[in-house]
Amino acid sequence: MGGFKEVFRQDSKYMAFFVSMVTFALAFGLYKGVLDNYLAQVVGMSEFDKGVSEFFRELPGFLLIFFLAVVYTFSAEKIYKLGAVIMVCGMVMQSVVPPVRFLVILAMFIYSLGEHIQLGMRNTLTLEYAKDGRGGIALGMQNSVHQMGMLAGYVVIFAVCFFAGKTTALFKPVFIVSSLILLLGFVFSMRMTGSSETDRAKRRFYFRRKFSKYYMIEVFYGARKQIFFTFGPYVLVLFYGADAMIISLLFAISAVCCFAASPLVGRIIDRFGYKIVMITDTLILVVVCFFYGFAHHIFPKDVAFVVCCVNYLLDSVISLAAMASNIYVKDLSDSPEETRATISTGVSVNHLISILIALFGGWIWHTLGIETLFILSAVLGLINSAYAATIKTSKSLQQN
């Protein structure tokens, strides 16, 4: 508590914000911990169906900038609460609808819309509530709290599956509990009575020629990220038969690894520069993709499964290097406002390519196999490395 008091303004509603945020993160951890297995084992979604579902789940990320343009008169607190209401509606729908593809995907879309609305406000509120000069550590604390909330959700799913056994009967109850937790988070958020202004940089697209390489890097990164985010766990469920207990444990370990590795990756970027990190990151990805797509040809199936799990964790860690592109934007920008506007546009570009890759990735897996899917991811990584190699760093970084 003392640490929070040193970072956040006492006249702000930072405690209500953080309590609501960790509650929402816990609900997401429960939901995500069983979702892939629910889609595969109960709804019966194929590889292609999974791609279609991810298309609609990622679509709100692209639509967010249009939504914020419509509600530009609302305070950040009010938009945050609106996101909570939409999340509750989506999760309640997931709890009550039968396992029909269309209805399940619609529920996923509604929940994701609320989630992305909140995602767009979390940084804004954190910076608004922070004391002057404490914005960086405030954002770090926000990320840590959110990660710990999700981790708790994954651990709960692991424990429930461990004691209840490999049963699909627990999926619906998990959605119901998640709905109640989201509702509780909304109640906490109602204590946020401030009127913080939303970040104007998030209300419009901001294109400048000098950032063209950043936009292209976001295209390649969004494509390769989506392949692993969408199909990485689904390969383990559909191809290797992993149950919800194993998947939730993998997510929990991934959260711990990312929590521990984030500061290290940040120091590496500061030490070697963003260009080196952007190149190296995607070269490592080639190795990860090779084993993910071909492990079952090289090892016995049980060993191949372990190899894929390890490579999933490795991909989660190297994905942290994406923050290097933000440093690149900051290096090119003439003002903090231009940095925020450019990164906001980059997120929209990232989501646009993500929804397309999710759709076509499912078709590629279904028709050409997982080998081709992860070869595509590796090729995108190589193109990303080659493109990053053309970046010109600032004189200050070159001198360092």
C-alpha positions as semicolon CSV with decimal commas, in nm:
position;residue;x (nm);y (nm);z (nm)
1;M;0,000;0,000;0,000
2;G;0,284;0,237;0,085
3;G;0,429;0,195;-0,262
4;F;0,099;0,300;-0,419
5;K;0,078;0,610;-0,199
6;E;0,420;0,718;-0,318
7;V;0,324;0,688;-0,685
8;F;-0,041;0,793;-0,706
9;R;-0,220;1,114;-0,612
10;Q;-0,417;1,080;-0,289
11;D;-0,706;1,282;-0,429
12;S;-0,752;1,031;-0,713
13;K;-0,957;0,712;-0,718
14;Y;-0,654;0,494;-0,787
15;M;-0,748;0,226;-0,532
16;A;-1,093;0,169;-0,681
17;F;-0,930;0,158;-1,025
18;F;-0,670;-0,101;-0,925
19;V;-0,916;-0,319;-0,733
20;S;-1,152;-0,322;-1,031
21;M;-0,864;-0,392;-1,270
22;V;-0,731;-0,692;-1,076
23;T;-1,089;-0,823;-1,056
24;F;-1,134;-0,795;-1,432
25;A;-0,795;-0,963;-1,484
26;L;-0,894;-1,253;-1,255
27;A;-1,214;-1,304;-1,455
28;F;-1,015;-1,301;-1,780
29;G;-0,770;-1,558;-1,643
30;L;-1,056;-1,793;-1,558
31;Y;-1,218;-1,737;-1,898
32;K;-0,900;-1,773;-2,102
33;G;-0,791;-2,077;-1,902
34;V;-1,079;-2,287;-2,038
35;L;-1,179;-2,108;-2,359
36;D;-0,963;-2,301;-2,609
37;N;-1,069;-2,635;-2,465
38;Y;-1,435;-2,527;-2,463
39;L;-1,418;-2,429;-2,830
40;A;-1,247;-2,755;-2,929
41;Q;-1,413;-3,010;-2,701
42;V;-1,767;-2,873;-2,657
43;V;-1,837;-2,637;-2,949
44;G;-1,641;-2,863;-3,184
45;M;-1,456;-2,585;-3,365
46;S;-1,211;-2,696;-3,634
47;E;-0,888;-2,520;-3,725
48;F;-1,074;-2,301;-3,973
49;D;-1,353;-2,225;-3,725
50;K;-1,092;-2,112;-3,473
51;G;-0,954;-1,867;-3,728
52;V;-1,302;-1,729;-3,790
53;S;-1,364;-1,687;-3,417
54;E;-1,035;-1,501;-3,377
55;F;-1,125;-1,273;-3,666
56;F;-1,427;-1,152;-3,471
57;R;-1,245;-1,155;-3,137
58;E;-0,973;-0,925;-3,272
59;L;-1,208;-0,704;-3,476
60;P;-1,290;-0,474;-3,178
61;G;-0,921;-0,383;-3,153
62;F;-0,939;-0,235;-3,502
63;L;-1,281;-0,075;-3,444
64;L;-1,173;0,083;-3,115
65;I;-1,051;0,406;-3,269
66;F;-1,389;0,458;-3,436
67;F;-1,572;0,383;-3,111
68;L;-1,361;0,635;-2,918
69;A;-1,433;0,895;-3,183
70;V;-1,806;0,849;-3,117
71;V;-1,780;0,878;-2,735
72;Y;-1,518;1,153;-2,735
73;T;-1,730;1,364;-2,494
74;F;-1,720;1,092;-2,226
75;S;-1,461;1,093;-1,949
76;A;-1,203;0,812;-1,933
77;E;-1,375;0,679;-1,618
78;K;-1,713;0,664;-1,792
79;I;-1,566;0,480;-2,094
80;Y;-1,387;0,238;-1,860
81;K;-1,718;0,160;-1,687
82;L;-1,894;0,122;-2,023
83;G;-1,632;-0,134;-2,121
84;A;-1,707;-0,323;-1,798
85;V;-2,080;-0,336;-1,875
86;I;-2,014;-0,473;-2,224
87;M;-1,772;-0,734;-2,083
88;V;-2,036;-0,849;-1,834
89;C;-2,294;-0,879;-2,114
90;G;-2,056;-1,085;-2,328
91;M;-1,962;-1,321;-2,044
92;V;-2,322;-1,368;-1,931
93;M;-2,415;-1,451;-2,289
94;Q;-2,131;-1,705;-2,305
95;S;-2,266;-1,859;-1,984
96;V;-2,621;-1,913;-2,110
97;V;-2,608;-1,973;-2,485
98;P;-2,589;-2,329;-2,618
99;P;-2,256;-2,436;-2,774
100;V;-2,354;-2,317;-3,122
101;R;-2,069;-2,162;-3,323
102;F;-2,250;-1,844;-3,422
103;L;-2,376;-1,767;-3,070
104;V;-2,044;-1,851;-2,906
105;I;-1,852;-1,629;-3,149
106;L;-2,103;-1,346;-3,096
107;A;-2,050;-1,371;-2,720
108;M;-1,672;-1,366;-2,773
109;F;-1,705;-1,054;-2,989
110;I;-1,916;-0,870;-2,730
111;Y;-1,678;-0,957;-2,445
112;S;-1,376;-0,861;-2,656
113;L;-1,533;-0,526;-2,743
114;G;-1,562;-0,438;-2,375
115;E;-1,213;-0,570;-2,307
116;H;-1,058;-0,356;-2,581
117;I;-1,250;-0,048;-2,464
118;Q;-1,102;-0,093;-2,117
119;L;-0,759;-0,163;-2,261
120;G;-0,773;0,172;-2,434
121;M;-0,845;0,348;-2,104
122;R;-0,613;0,169;-1,860
123;N;-0,298;0,361;-1,951
124;T;-0,489;0,690;-1,969
125;L;-0,629;0,647;-1,617
126;T;-0,300;0,522;-1,474
127;L;-0,114;0,829;-1,601
128;E;-0,396;1,060;-1,490
129;Y;-0,389;0,923;-1,133
130;A;-0,007;0,917;-1,106
131;K;0,194;1,192;-0,942
132;D;0,408;1,417;-1,160
133;G;0,721;1,238;-1,276
134;R;0,591;0,895;-1,166
135;G;0,415;0,791;-1,487
136;G;0,666;0,521;-1,582
137;I;0,658;0,336;-1,250
138;A;0,279;0,378;-1,238
139;L;0,244;0,198;-1,572
140;G;0,479;-0,074;-1,449
141;M;0,269;-0,125;-1,136
142;Q;-0,047;-0,137;-1,346
143;N;0,100;-0,407;-1,571
144;S;0,220;-0,611;-1,273
145;V;-0,118;-0,599;-1,100
146;H;-0,296;-0,702;-1,420
147;Q;-0,055;-0,990;-1,478
148;M;-0,098;-1,114;-1,122
149;G;-0,478;-1,106;-1,159
150;M;-0,463;-1,319;-1,473
151;L;-0,210;-1,553;-1,312
152;A;-0,448;-1,609;-1,021
153;G;-0,722;-1,705;-1,268
154;Y;-0,497;-1,955;-1,445
155;V;-0,390;-2,110;-1,113
156;V;-0,752;-2,148;-1,004
157;I;-0,840;-2,328;-1,328
158;F;-0,541;-2,558;-1,286
159;A;-0,644;-2,641;-0,929
160;V;-1,009;-2,700;-1,021
161;C;-0,913;-2,929;-1,309
162;F;-0,661;-3,110;-1,091
163;F;-0,923;-3,199;-0,829
164;A;-1,231;-3,225;-1,054
165;G;-1,063;-3,429;-1,326
166;K;-1,075;-3,397;-1,704
167;T;-1,438;-3,300;-1,743
168;T;-1,599;-3,054;-1,981
169;A;-1,881;-2,997;-1,733
170;L;-1,681;-2,727;-1,554
171;F;-1,661;-2,488;-1,854
172;K;-2,006;-2,331;-1,815
173;P;-1,970;-2,286;-1,437
174;V;-1,637;-2,110;-1,500
175;F;-1,812;-1,866;-1,736
176;I;-2,081;-1,804;-1,472
177;V;-1,822;-1,736;-1,201
178;S;-1,633;-1,507;-1,440
179;S;-1,957;-1,316;-1,503
180;L;-2,009;-1,264;-1,130
181;I;-1,648;-1,150;-1,083
182;L;-1,683;-0,906;-1,373
183;L;-2,000;-0,772;-1,215
184;L;-1,810;-0,725;-0,889
185;G;-1,538;-0,540;-1,079
186;F;-1,803;-0,311;-1,227
187;V;-1,930;-0,235;-0,876
188;F;-1,576;-0,138;-0,771
189;S;-1,539;0,077;-1,083
190;M;-1,847;0,277;-0,984
191;R;-1,635;0,432;-0,708
192;M;-1,424;0,597;-0,978
193;T;-1,597;0,934;-0,974
194;G;-1,333;1,140;-1,155
195;S;-1,365;1,302;-1,497
196;S;-1,030;1,234;-1,660
197;E;-0,999;1,341;-2,023
198;T;-0,942;1,065;-2,273
199;D;-0,622;1,057;-2,474
200;R;-0,698;1,253;-2,789
201;A;-0,423;1,059;-2,967
202;K;-0,645;0,750;-2,955
203;R;-0,931;0,917;-3,140
204;R;-0,782;0,937;-3,486
205;F;-0,539;0,780;-3,728
206;Y;-0,203;0,955;-3,743
207;F;0,007;0,882;-4,051
208;R;0,341;1,049;-4,124
209;R;0,593;0,939;-4,384
210;K;0,879;0,927;-4,134
211;F;0,697;0,649;-3,946
212;S;0,639;0,431;-4,255
213;K;0,890;0,167;-4,144
214;Y;0,727;0,148;-3,804
215;Y;0,388;0,084;-3,966
216;M;0,535;-0,196;-4,180
217;I;0,705;-0,353;-3,878
218;E;0,368;-0,348;-3,701
219;V;0,216;-0,528;-4,002
220;F;0,476;-0,808;-3,985
221;Y;0,461;-0,825;-3,606
222;G;0,081;-0,834;-3,600
223;A;0,080;-1,120;-3,849
224;R;0,336;-1,336;-3,675
225;K;0,194;-1,259;-3,327
226;Q;-0,154;-1,363;-3,430
227;I;-0,040;-1,700;-3,560
228;F;0,103;-1,793;-3,222
229;F;-0,166;-1,627;-3,012
230;T;-0,449;-1,790;-3,206
231;F;-0,310;-2,124;-3,311
232;G;-0,031;-2,192;-3,059
233;P;-0,260;-2,313;-2,778
234;Y;-0,508;-2,462;-3,027
235;V;-0,236;-2,686;-3,173
236;L;-0,174;-2,819;-2,823
237;V;-0,547;-2,880;-2,769
238;L;-0,653;-3,009;-3,110
239;F;-0,336;-3,183;-3,231
240;Y;-0,183;-3,304;-2,904
241;G;-0,499;-3,337;-2,693
242;A;-0,399;-3,106;-2,407
243;D;-0,673;-3,059;-2,148
244;A;-0,774;-2,739;-1,969
245;M;-0,550;-2,816;-1,671
246;I;-0,238;-2,830;-1,889
247;I;-0,335;-2,522;-2,091
248;S;-0,408;-2,313;-1,780
249;L;-0,077;-2,426;-1,627
250;L;0,104;-2,326;-1,947
251;F;-0,063;-1,982;-1,941
252;A;0,031;-1,942;-1,575
253;I;0,396;-2,025;-1,640
254;S;0,392;-1,791;-1,940
255;A;0,259;-1,507;-1,722
256;V;0,533;-1,565;-1,463
257;C;0,803;-1,579;-1,732
258;C;0,683;-1,256;-1,892
259;F;0,653;-1,086;-1,552
260;A;1,011;-1,179;-1,468
261;A;1,158;-1,116;-1,814
262;S;1,001;-0,775;-1,885
263;P;1,261;-0,571;-1,693
264;L;1,544;-0,776;-1,847
265;V;1,416;-0,718;-2,200
266;G;1,386;-0,348;-2,123
267;R;1,748;-0,335;-2,008
268;I;1,861;-0,524;-2,319
269;I;1,685;-0,266;-2,538
270;D;1,855;0,017;-2,347
271;R;2,193;-0,155;-2,367
272;F;2,201;-0,272;-2,730
273;G;1,943;-0,048;-2,896
274;Y;1,603;-0,117;-3,047
275;K;1,737;-0,209;-3,391
276;I;1,945;-0,504;-3,268
277;V;1,655;-0,628;-3,054
278;M;1,403;-0,608;-3,339
279;I;1,635;-0,808;-3,566
280;T;1,734;-1,070;-3,309
281;D;1,381;-1,120;-3,181
282;T;1,247;-1,247;-3,512
283;L;1,557;-1,456;-3,589
284;I;1,491;-1,649;-3,268
285;L;1,131;-1,679;-3,382
286;V;1,242;-1,884;-3,684
287;V;1,378;-2,153;-3,450
288;V;1,060;-2,144;-3,243
289;C;0,840;-2,181;-3,552
290;F;1,046;-2,470;-3,687
291;F;1,002;-2,680;-3,373
292;Y;0,637;-2,583;-3,333
293;G;0,554;-2,694;-3,686
294;F;0,784;-2,996;-3,719
295;A;0,840;-3,133;-3,367
296;H;0,599;-3,421;-3,430
297;H;0,811;-3,527;-3,729
298;I;1,133;-3,528;-3,525
299;F;1,031;-3,657;-3,182
300;P;0,779;-3,905;-3,039
301;K;0,444;-3,734;-2,990
302;D;0,472;-3,696;-2,611
303;V;0,820;-3,545;-2,643
304;A;0,704;-3,323;-2,929
305;F;0,426;-3,193;-2,705
306;V;0,677;-3,087;-2,439
307;V;0,895;-2,925;-2,706
308;C;0,597;-2,724;-2,832
309;C;0,510;-2,612;-2,478
310;V;0,864;-2,490;-2,423
311;N;0,859;-2,309;-2,755
312;Y;0,525;-2,147;-2,666
313;L;0,686;-2,006;-2,352
314;L;0,988;-1,890;-2,551
315;D;0,764;-1,711;-2,800
316;S;0,581;-1,538;-2,513
317;V;0,912;-1,405;-2,381
318;I;1,054;-1,288;-2,715
319;S;0,722;-1,117;-2,790
320;L;0,816;-0,871;-2,514
321;A;1,072;-0,731;-2,757
322;A;0,781;-0,561;-2,933
323;M;0,836;-0,272;-2,691
324;A;1,151;-0,191;-2,892
325;S;0,934;-0,053;-3,173
326;N;0,779;0,192;-2,927
327;I;1,126;0,321;-2,839
328;Y;1,191;0,360;-3,212
329;V;0,877;0,573;-3,248
330;K;0,977;0,786;-2,950
331;D;1,319;0,837;-3,108
332;L;1,160;0,968;-3,428
333;S;0,885;1,177;-3,271
334;D;0,897;1,551;-3,217
335;S;0,668;1,544;-2,913
336;P;0,508;1,303;-2,663
337;E;0,171;1,367;-2,832
338;E;0,312;1,254;-3,167
339;T;0,454;0,941;-3,002
340;R;0,116;0,847;-2,852
341;A;-0,073;0,919;-3,175
342;T;0,170;0,711;-3,382
343;I;0,167;0,415;-3,144
344;S;-0,214;0,429;-3,134
345;T;-0,226;0,412;-3,514
346;G;0,028;0,129;-3,504
347;V;-0,202;-0,069;-3,273
348;S;-0,487;-0,028;-3,524
349;V;-0,261;-0,138;-3,811
350;N;-0,150;-0,432;-3,598
351;H;-0,509;-0,539;-3,535
352;L;-0,607;-0,500;-3,901
353;I;-0,344;-0,752;-4,013
354;S;-0,421;-0,971;-3,709
355;I;-0,783;-1,022;-3,805
356;L;-0,686;-1,112;-4,161
357;I;-0,416;-1,357;-4,049
358;A;-0,657;-1,519;-3,802
359;L;-0,902;-1,585;-4,083
360;F;-0,652;-1,711;-4,342
361;G;-0,439;-1,891;-4,084
362;G;-0,724;-2,126;-4,001
363;W;-0,770;-2,203;-4,370
364;I;-0,395;-2,266;-4,418
365;W;-0,384;-2,507;-4,124
366;H;-0,697;-2,686;-4,240
367;T;-0,588;-2,728;-4,602
368;L;-0,206;-2,731;-4,592
369;G;-0,121;-2,843;-4,238
370;I;0,039;-2,686;-3,930
371;E;0,382;-2,716;-4,092
372;T;0,285;-2,463;-4,361
373;L;0,124;-2,234;-4,104
374;F;0,439;-2,205;-3,895
375;I;0,664;-2,185;-4,201
376;L;0,457;-1,877;-4,291
377;S;0,517;-1,736;-3,943
378;A;0,893;-1,795;-3,979
379;V;0,900;-1,628;-4,321
380;L;0,717;-1,326;-4,179
381;G;0,977;-1,317;-3,903
382;L;1,264;-1,318;-4,153
383;I;1,101;-1,038;-4,354
384;N;1,056;-0,844;-4,031
385;S;1,426;-0,886;-3,946
386;A;1,533;-0,779;-4,293
387;Y;1,308;-0,475;-4,275
388;A;1,426;-0,383;-3,926
389;A;1,784;-0,397;-4,052
390;T;1,711;-0,098;-4,277
391;I;1,618;0,123;-3,981
392;K;1,847;0,415;-3,909
393;T;1,902;0,468;-3,539
394;S;1,953;0,803;-3,375
395;K;2,304;0,944;-3,339
396;S;2,279;0,923;-2,964
397;L;2,212;0,549;-2,975
398;Q;2,486;0,492;-3,230
399;Q;2,731;0,667;-2,999
400;N;2,622;0,449;-2,709
